[in-house]
């Protein structure tokens, strides 16, 4: 019976994801607070800055954006069908020491630069309050920019898993259920493999991603683990106890879609996407491994306490389940309202 429950819940989760998958790919800023810009060098000392996200305001105070040696051509400022931009001239060509200040209160901006010599580069820039500083040194092709690209997406992946409490609680639930080092290795490996598959599929556009259904079903996956933590020992070993790696793989597919909504439509040039995706995934795995090792250490220290307090294990299940159900009902309106 428990075998059927696991697979029915998993199937419902996957069906929710695909049923509400958007027909059009959402803009970055819709999903993650990340917007996109294009910087084109049209001639020596002449540039065009283009905004391609409809969910951010057009840049009107153009002088604030530019370095002091550059001047905007205000006659070229335009906004049409969600695309806006302007042209500007610089007394000296932009260099690696120059910075553009984008006046948006967003999490970050992906900028694609296309230089007059035929080279191009792209990079992610983190927001700082009401502005996003774009350091042009990160937009010059070469080893330096590649290293910055790797570093930025490693950090982005690590931050997402460490601050993504729902993903951490799912991993914590797995560790409560799993006993034995070999079974733990298989379970965590299955979870990693599964979310790596769906993360790559979503980023390369092979599978559309709907953020609201994904986040709601991730909450349901934690509810399932919480149920097994509470009732599993009373009713004998079911699928989750006998083959936790299977359950970790099924729900790992869903969590991969969740990671994809965080990474969003990363907006980089096509040559940079594989490296950015790999770096983001390595960042996720590194942070996840750190969290798993930390939980293992805590579990070893609490073995004696669990022996003296037999209700500690089911209590943890009730806590997980309560938090996850709160998240589920909080996220459910987004599913029905079509917020993707």
Buried (B, 14 or more C-beta within 10 A) or exposed (E): EBEEBBBEBBEEBBEBBEEBBBEEBBBBBBBBBBBBBBBBBEEEBBBBBBBBBBBBEBBEEBEEBBBEBBEBEEEEBEBEEEBBBBBBBBEEBBEEEBBBEBBBEBBBBBBBBBBBEEEBBBBBBBBEEEBBEBBBBBBBBEEEBEEBBBEBBBBBBBBBBBEBEBBBBBBBBBBBBBEEEEBBEBBBBBBBBBBBBBBBBBBEEEBBBBBBBBBBBBBBBBBBBBBBBBEBBEEEEBBBBEBBBBBBBBBBBBBBBBBBBBBBBBBBBEEBBEBBBBBBBBBBBBBBEEBBEEBEEEBEEEEEEEEEEEEEBBEBBEEBBEBBBEBBEEBBEBBEEEBB
